[in-house]
Amino acid sequence: MRRWNVNIGILTETVGETAALFFLAAGAREDVRSRTISLRKLTAGAIAAAGVWLLRTLPAVIGIAQREESEADSVFQAGLSTGNTAWVIGELLLIMLPGMIFLLISHCGKKQLGSGDGICLLILGGLCGAVKLYPALTAAVLLSALYSVFLLLEKRGNLQSRIPFLPFLLAGYMCALLLSALWPG
């Protein structure tokens, strides 16, 4: 019987990245058309994120962490390699922080940020982890700011104009994937 040597980290990273691309592409399309994101898409994304998160954290939680010679490319993977659940909790807090901040701003502000954007950030964090979430969010905010300035200069909008955020998050995520491919580790 042949034994498969599958690195669970690489497998879950690939599955998470692919699911994130599909989720963001579907959400961006809907966000552009209707400025909303359906509950069905959010639920599917949340289920996928929970599955990917479970696959990533299961070895550390049950204490059968993979011990490999390769260098870890994130705090999370370093924590998994030592079997330390505190690292898992730290990563969970890191990936939830941007989404929670967006939800807080959405709730406290006058709905200038949609709550769907915050939920999508929570889902994206679960799918791709902090290593790709933060560069994607940074690029998305910069791209949306540039687009807003363009709209203001061209007099196509004003300071109260609303623009969909998910297309910028998709573009930012693609930039994060490109950067991680060009400069791994």
C-alpha positions as CSV (number, residue, x, y, z in Angstrom):
1,M,0.0,0.0,0.0
2,R,1.4,3.3,-1.1
3,R,1.6,6.1,1.6
4,W,1.0,9.6,0.3
5,N,3.3,12.3,1.7
6,V,1.0,15.3,1.8
7,N,2.0,18.5,3.5
8,I,-1.2,19.6,5.2
9,G,0.1,23.2,5.3
10,I,0.6,23.5,1.5
11,L,-2.7,21.7,0.8
12,T,-4.8,24.0,3.1
13,E,-3.0,27.1,1.8
14,T,-3.8,26.1,-1.8
15,V,-7.4,25.3,-1.0
16,G,-7.8,28.5,1.0
17,E,-6.3,30.7,-1.7
18,T,-8.5,29.2,-4.4
19,A,-11.6,29.4,-2.3
20,A,-10.7,33.1,-1.4
21,L,-10.4,33.9,-5.1
22,F,-13.8,32.4,-6.0
23,F,-15.4,34.0,-2.9
24,L,-14.0,37.5,-3.6
25,A,-14.8,37.3,-7.4
26,A,-18.4,36.3,-6.7
27,G,-18.8,38.9,-4.0
28,A,-17.1,41.7,-6.0
29,R,-19.5,41.0,-8.9
30,E,-22.5,41.3,-6.7
31,D,-21.1,44.3,-4.8
32,V,-20.6,46.2,-8.0
33,R,-24.1,45.4,-9.3
34,S,-26.2,45.8,-6.1
35,R,-23.9,47.3,-3.4
36,T,-24.8,44.3,-1.3
37,I,-23.5,40.8,-0.7
38,S,-26.1,38.0,-0.4
39,L,-26.4,36.0,2.8
40,R,-26.0,32.8,0.8
41,K,-22.5,33.9,-0.5
42,L,-21.5,35.0,3.0
43,T,-22.6,31.7,4.5
44,A,-20.8,29.6,1.8
45,G,-17.7,31.7,2.4
46,A,-17.9,31.3,6.2
47,I,-18.3,27.5,5.9
48,A,-15.3,27.3,3.6
49,A,-13.3,29.5,6.0
50,A,-14.2,27.3,8.9
51,G,-13.2,24.2,7.0
52,V,-9.9,25.6,6.0
53,W,-9.3,26.9,9.5
54,L,-10.1,23.5,11.0
55,L,-7.7,21.8,8.6
56,R,-5.0,24.3,9.5
57,T,-5.4,24.1,13.2
58,L,-6.3,20.5,13.8
59,P,-2.7,19.3,14.1
60,A,-1.9,21.8,16.8
61,V,-5.2,21.4,18.7
62,I,-4.9,17.6,19.0
63,G,-1.1,17.7,19.4
64,I,0.1,15.9,16.3
65,A,1.8,18.8,14.7
66,Q,4.0,18.1,11.6
67,R,7.6,18.5,12.3
68,E,9.5,19.4,9.2
69,E,12.9,20.9,8.4
70,S,11.4,23.6,6.2
71,E,11.2,27.2,7.4
72,A,7.8,28.4,8.5
73,D,6.6,31.4,6.6
74,S,4.2,32.7,9.3
75,V,3.8,32.9,13.0
76,F,1.0,30.4,12.6
77,Q,3.1,27.8,10.9
78,A,5.8,28.2,13.5
79,G,3.2,27.7,16.2
80,L,1.9,24.6,14.4
81,S,5.4,23.1,14.1
82,T,5.8,23.4,17.9
83,G,2.2,22.2,18.7
84,N,1.5,25.4,20.7
85,T,-2.2,26.3,20.7
86,A,-1.3,29.8,21.9
87,W,0.1,30.5,18.5
88,V,-3.2,29.3,17.0
89,I,-5.2,31.7,19.2
90,G,-2.8,34.5,18.3
91,E,-3.3,33.9,14.6
92,L,-7.0,33.8,15.1
93,L,-7.0,37.2,16.8
94,L,-4.8,38.6,14.0
95,I,-7.1,37.4,11.2
96,M,-10.2,38.6,13.0
97,L,-8.9,42.1,13.8
98,P,-9.5,43.9,10.4
99,G,-13.0,42.5,10.0
100,M,-13.9,43.4,13.5
101,I,-12.6,46.9,13.0
102,F,-14.6,47.3,9.8
103,L,-17.8,46.0,11.6
104,L,-17.2,48.4,14.4
105,I,-16.8,51.3,12.0
106,S,-19.9,50.2,10.1
107,H,-21.9,50.0,13.3
108,C,-20.7,53.2,14.9
109,G,-20.3,55.2,11.7
110,K,-23.3,56.1,9.6
111,K,-23.0,52.9,7.6
112,Q,-20.2,54.5,5.5
113,L,-18.6,51.1,5.5
114,G,-20.9,48.2,4.8
115,S,-21.1,45.4,7.4
116,G,-20.8,43.0,4.5
117,D,-17.2,44.3,3.9
118,G,-16.3,43.5,7.5
119,I,-17.8,40.0,7.3
120,C,-15.9,39.4,4.0
121,L,-12.7,40.4,5.7
122,L,-13.4,37.9,8.5
123,I,-14.0,35.2,5.9
124,L,-10.9,36.2,3.9
125,G,-8.8,36.0,7.0
126,G,-10.1,32.5,7.7
127,L,-9.4,31.4,4.1
128,C,-5.9,32.8,3.6
129,G,-4.4,33.7,7.0
130,A,-2.8,36.9,8.3
131,V,0.2,36.6,5.9
132,K,-1.9,37.4,2.9
133,L,-4.8,39.2,4.6
134,Y,-2.8,42.3,5.7
135,P,-1.1,43.0,2.4
136,A,-4.4,42.4,0.6
137,L,-6.2,44.8,2.8
138,T,-3.4,47.4,2.5
139,A,-3.5,47.2,-1.3
140,A,-7.3,47.3,-1.3
141,V,-7.4,50.5,0.9
142,L,-4.8,52.2,-1.3
143,L,-6.5,51.2,-4.5
144,S,-9.9,52.4,-3.3
145,A,-8.4,55.7,-2.1
146,L,-6.8,56.3,-5.5
147,Y,-10.1,55.5,-7.2
148,S,-12.0,57.9,-4.8
149,V,-9.5,60.7,-5.6
150,F,-10.0,60.0,-9.3
151,L,-13.8,60.2,-8.9
152,L,-13.4,63.5,-7.0
153,L,-11.0,65.0,-9.6
154,E,-13.2,64.0,-12.5
155,K,-16.3,65.4,-10.6
156,R,-18.0,62.0,-10.9
157,G,-18.7,61.8,-7.2
158,N,-18.5,63.8,-4.0
159,L,-17.4,63.0,-0.4
160,Q,-20.7,61.3,0.3
161,S,-20.4,58.9,-2.7
162,R,-20.4,55.2,-2.0
163,I,-18.2,52.8,-3.9
164,P,-18.1,49.0,-3.6
165,F,-15.1,47.8,-1.7
166,L,-14.9,44.1,-2.6
167,P,-13.6,44.7,-6.2
168,F,-10.6,46.5,-4.5
169,L,-10.3,43.7,-2.0
170,L,-10.1,41.2,-4.8
171,A,-7.5,43.3,-6.6
172,G,-5.6,43.7,-3.4
173,Y,-5.7,39.9,-2.7
174,M,-4.4,39.2,-6.2
175,C,-1.5,41.7,-5.5
176,A,-0.8,39.8,-2.2
177,L,-0.7,36.5,-4.1
178,L,1.6,38.0,-6.7
179,L,3.9,39.4,-4.0
180,S,4.0,36.1,-2.1
181,A,4.9,34.3,-5.4
182,L,7.6,36.7,-6.2
183,W,9.1,36.9,-2.7
184,P,8.3,33.8,-0.8
185,G,9.2,33.7,2.8
